[in-house]
Amino acid sequence: MGMGVAADVQSPGAALSTTAFTMDASNPTSPPHERVRVVVVDDDRDGAATMAALLECEGYAVRTAHDGLHALPTIQEWHPRCVLLDIDLPGLDGFDVARRLRRSQPDHGMLLIATSGWTRPEDRETAEVCGFDHFLPKPIDVEALLSLLPRA
């Protein structure tokens, strides 16, 4: 990534209204480009924080959630281009979150990536049926993940 300036701007009084921009340092008069939004959903808080930090270093705007019930409103209100979604979540598992997202936003174009320690073929098949676009086993291969993520 080239040198540039990144800033998070939040409108007062508007919940979840963060807009992240990056500017092209080679052309300071160019308009800022909105950073690609990614939501990381994982009940392993340290793992979610680490993945969020890594993605932010790669230029993505990131939010996290730690269970399926909190993931849904975060995703529906923030409208990310990609969701990195653990399967084994408390309350509402990743399969159910994916089903609900695909039902409520069928034409949104959001990339859903399943992440899991479950690597049986039937887990991958279930992920595909539920609406996931990709399945990445844990530990996540960062290069593989970055190759799947959309760029601004």
ChimeraX attribute file (.defattr): number of C-alpha atoms within 10 A of each C-alpha:
attribute: neighborCount
match mode: 1-to-1
recipient: residues
	/A:1	6
	/A:2	8
	/A:3	10
	/A:4	12
	/A:5	12
	/A:6	18
	/A:7	13
	/A:8	11
	/A:9	11
	/A:10	13
	/A:11	10
	/A:12	8
	/A:13	7
	/A:14	8
	/A:15	10
	/A:16	12
	/A:17	13
	/A:18	16
	/A:19	15
	/A:20	20
	/A:21	19
	/A:22	20
	/A:23	20
	/A:24	16
	/A:25	12
	/A:26	10
	/A:27	9
	/A:28	11
	/A:29	9
	/A:30	10
	/A:31	11
	/A:32	14
	/A:33	13
	/A:34	15
	/A:35	22
	/A:36	18
	/A:37	24
	/A:38	27
	/A:39	25
	/A:40	25
	/A:41	32
	/A:42	27
	/A:43	19
	/A:44	14
	/A:45	13
	/A:46	10
	/A:47	14
	/A:48	21
	/A:49	18
	/A:50	12
	/A:51	20
	/A:52	21
	/A:53	15
	/A:54	14
	/A:55	20
	/A:56	17
	/A:57	11
	/A:58	12
	/A:59	19
	/A:60	24
	/A:61	25
	/A:62	22
	/A:63	22
	/A:64	22
	/A:65	22
	/A:66	18
	/A:67	23
	/A:68	26
	/A:69	16
	/A:70	14
	/A:71	22
	/A:72	17
	/A:73	12
	/A:74	18
	/A:75	23
	/A:76	12
	/A:77	11
	/A:78	17
	/A:79	15
	/A:80	20
	/A:81	19
	/A:82	21
	/A:83	25
	/A:84	25
	/A:85	30
	/A:86	29
	/A:87	27
	/A:88	18
	/A:89	21
	/A:90	13
	/A:91	11
	/A:92	16
	/A:93	16
	/A:94	27
	/A:95	24
	/A:96	18
	/A:97	22
	/A:98	25
	/A:99	17
	/A:100	15
	/A:101	19
	/A:102	18
	/A:103	12
	/A:104	11
	/A:105	12
	/A:106	12
	/A:107	8
	/A:108	12
	/A:109	11
	/A:110	19
	/A:111	19
	/A:112	24
	/A:113	25
	/A:114	26
	/A:115	24
	/A:116	21
	/A:117	14
	/A:118	15
	/A:119	13
	/A:120	9
	/A:121	9
	/A:122	10
	/A:123	17
	/A:124	19
	/A:125	12
	/A:126	12
	/A:127	24
	/A:128	18
	/A:129	13
	/A:130	19
	/A:131	22
	/A:132	24
	/A:133	14
	/A:134	16
	/A:135	23
	/A:136	21
	/A:137	15
	/A:138	13
	/A:139	10
	/A:140	14
	/A:141	10
	/A:142	13
	/A:143	8
	/A:144	10
	/A:145	15
	/A:146	12
	/A:147	9
	/A:148	14
	/A:149	19
	/A:150	13
	/A:151	13
	/A:152	11
